[in-house]
Structure formats: C-alpha cells, structure tokens
C-alpha cells in the first residue's frame, strides 16, 4: 500500500499484522503446498487470538469496527504468505459479510461471534459443476417442508470443503425463474458431504473440494435475508470476494518483486550487478509502477465502498481493482522469475509457488471476463446518464454538425 495514503492507525495495524505474519511457521507453508495439511485450523485460531478476523465487524461480536481501507492494509500483509492463507483469512470476512449485513440477531450470535473467535470455521458454496460464472443457473434446490428446507445438489471449488463447520449456500427455491435463489447457513452436521478434494496447481492446503447435499435438512431460521433474496445477498457478497482477492494478490506480487530486487542487487554477471543492466532494472521499474497502480486502485475501490456501500459505481471500481490487481500480479511474478532466471524456476526460491498461486486469482471470485462485463456495463450506464451534465466535447470538432456525415444505422 502506498505509504502516503495510510493513516497512523493503518500504519499501526500494518505493523501488528506484519508481526503476526513473521510468526507463521515456514513449515506450515511447505506442508500446505505439499498437501500434507488440508485445512490449517490452528492458523485460523491464531488469527482469532490476535483479533485479526472480521476487522470490519461490530466489536460486540468480536470485530474491531474498522473499514474496508483498513482491512485491505491488513490483507496485503497476509498476502505475502500465499493465496491459501490469505483466502482463509478472508473467508471470515466474506461469509461474515452475509451475516453482518443481512443476518438476524440470532444468526449473528450463533454464527458470526464464534467465527470471529475462531471457534467455528466457514466456507462459501457458490459454484456448481454445470455453472461456473452463471450464478442464476444454479441447480441446487431447497424445498420447504414445514420448519425446514431440504437441500439437494452439488457445489464445487469450495475452499474449506474439508475443514469448515458451516457453509453459506445458494440454492434454487420457489418463484420467478432466474430470481428464485435463496441463501442459507448450512452446518456440516446437517448432512453435508465433502465428496471430492481437488489436486490443485497452486493455492493448496485450503481443503478445496466438491460438496454434496442429499436431502440435507436446514432449519428455516438459517435462511439469510429471506426467501428468494439470494440475489441481494450475492450482489453484496461480490464486494468482499473481489476486494479480498485484489488486496491479497497485491501482497503476493510485492513479495515476489522484493525477492527479485534483492537477488538483482547481489547477483553478478559480466563483472557487474545485474541490476545495472537495463534489461533487468527496467523490468523492476515496470513492476514497481504497476504494483503501485494496482495498490492505489484497490485503495480507491475500498474508499468508494466505505463511502457509498454496494452501488453500481463502487461495484465497477471493485471489478476494476480485482481484474487489474490479479493480472498485474501475474505479470509482476513472471517478471521476478525472469530476473532471477533459471534458479527462480526451482524450489530454491518461492517464486515458482507464487506463480502457481497467482494463476488462480485471475479465475476465482469472478474471472477477468466477468469483471469486464461489469466494468463496461456500469461505465456505459454512468456515462450515458451524465451526458447532459458535462461538456459535449463531440461538438468541439470543426465539422461537428455535418449531420449527413454522422451515420449510425
């Protein structure tokens, strides 16, 4: 994060999180990447012990009552640990968002408070085998029977499928096709089966897998917001999902750039430090510039959400931040590997793991293509709506009123 943007409180928070990050055992990272650890509960508990979970939520439930601009400062620091540990930090903020914004007092007391205290663990069940980016194409169903809903279906790519205690699940209920989606908090013991745990290229150790719901009985009290209100929950949830992806990967990219900078200041070729060659130093310069741009865009999006909540404008900025930060991180990590050279392709340096981790960021929580759909849609809407309020620069052309030359159909 750009130093000039931070407040004294945020600098203090950053130092607090950095101290925590330095305490995380190297062996945990290695064991997760080797799939020896599928869900590091002790790590989540340690976050809770240090009151680092759910920073934005009400202190009455264990949060700190901070803002998005504060959380992204913390998450950038967590991001240097890799995508899996950053994701596990973020999940409480993601699932907790639904409870904090839409949950009943009973739901907050039963689920949000123990989440923030590290007594239970959560995951979000959104994607389905037949519908990746198509949220409204969900086929998991929830049929009401008396005081319960009976869920049947599957969700895939659920981080925490192996390890989480509760799941935020979207299922098709009754109502108008396309809108008949509802959100539920489903406890594992209600009949959730982790059917398959994925072997991933990177971002390992989070217990990502496929869930199966077979006549899973969920009390109606676990319905979030209300029947057929899942789309409202989903639209709100896209902010924490994408903000956390953007902020975490900025930290990962920063860590990779630091590795390359230190290496290039030590490594010599042709009798000189390789940082003295433009082919190396210009890669570093380009990476620094793009990292600062990504960080600033993430901060700007967080500021917009803090000021405006979930609006078309703030969702556009969040989508820009997610798209730009993840794609820039991929480029920066590739640049770092190029600077370090062949040894960077080995496990002597962490760059190969960072590269494997970062690739997922461009896909999950909404692909870059989905971000583009949102960005252009909101931009067109804003620009056309504001046409009467701003100077019409089209009229400044010398032949602006040559009507016969302006053909649109």
NORGICOR-V190665 format. One record per pair of residues at least 24 apart in sequence whose ideal C-beta (glycine too) atoms are under 6 Angstrom apart, sorted by the first residue. I is the first residue (numbers start at 0). GAP is how many residues later the second one is. Records with the same first field share a line. If there is no record, write none. Layout:
I->GAP, GAP
This chain:
0->72, 75, 294
1->293, 294
4->294
9->60, 63
12->60, 61
13->59
16->57, 60
17->59
19->30
20->56
23->57
31->52, 172, 173
32->171, 320
34->169
36->168
37->124, 169
38->123, 124, 168
43->44, 74
44->73
47->69, 70
52->39, 63
53->38, 39, 42, 62
56->39, 43
60->47, 51, 52, 55
61->51, 54, 55
62->53
66->239
67->234, 237, 238
68->233, 234
71->175, 226, 230
74->169, 172, 173
75->171, 174, 175
78->169, 172, 173
79->171, 175
81->275
82->120, 274
83->119, 121, 122
85->162
86->72, 119
89->154
90->31
92->147
93->30, 146, 147
94->27, 29, 73
96->140, 143
97->70, 126, 135
100->135
101->122, 123, 131
110->74
119->45
120->43, 44
121->42, 44
122->35, 37, 41, 44
123->44
124->30, 33, 42, 44, 86
125->44
126->29, 30
127->27
128->25, 27
132->237
134->99
135->42
137->32, 34
139->31
140->30, 31
141->29, 31
146->73
147->69, 71
148->69
149->65
150->62, 65, 67
151->61
152->60
153->58
154->56
155->54
157->53
158->47, 49
159->47
160->33, 46, 48, 50
161->32, 35, 45, 47
162->44
169->60
172->54, 55
174->53
179->48
180->49, 50
181->45, 46, 48
182->41, 47, 50
183->34, 38, 39
184->37
185->32
189->26, 27, 28
190->25
200->155
201->154, 155
202->154, 157
235->74
238->66, 71, 79
240->124
241->76, 80, 123, 124
242->75
244->77, 116, 120
245->52, 75, 76, 79
246->51
248->76, 77, 80, 112
249->44, 45, 48, 75
251->77, 102
252->38, 76, 79
255->77, 80, 95, 98
256->30, 75, 79
258->77
259->76, 79, 80
262->77
263->75
279->59
282->52, 56
286->45, 48
289->38
293->30, 31, 34
296->24, 27
297->27
311->66
315->59, 62
318->52, 55, 56
319->55
321->49
322->45, 48
325->35, 36
328->29
329->28
332->25
